[in-house]
Amino acid sequence: IKKTKKKNKKKEKKKKIKKNT
């Protein structure tokens, strides 16, 4: 569960960056 949570956080960060640009 911890590993997937970290992966999800990275994915969310990428999504946020894409939305901002």
Phi and psi in degrees as a GROMACS rama.xvg file:
@    title "Ramachandran Plot"
@    xaxis  label "Phi"
@    yaxis  label "Psi"
@TYPE xy
-62.4291  -41.9954  LYS-2
-62.2699  -45.571  LYS-3
-67.2522  -34.0312  THR-4
-63.0102  -43.2374  LYS-5
-63.2477  -43.675  LYS-6
-61.1689  -43.6581  LYS-7
-62.2933  -39.1793  ASN-8
-62.3583  -43.0163  LYS-9
-63.3964  -42.4988  LYS-10
-63.0309  -42.84  LYS-11
-63.0356  -40.07  GLU-12
-62.5109  -43.9333  LYS-13
-61.9011  -42.7812  LYS-14
-61.8621  -43.0588  LYS-15
-63.1644  -43.4631  LYS-16
-62.3972  -42.6846  ILE-17
-62.465  -40.8102  LYS-18
-67.0589  -37.9835  LYS-19
-69.1843  -35.0826  ASN-20
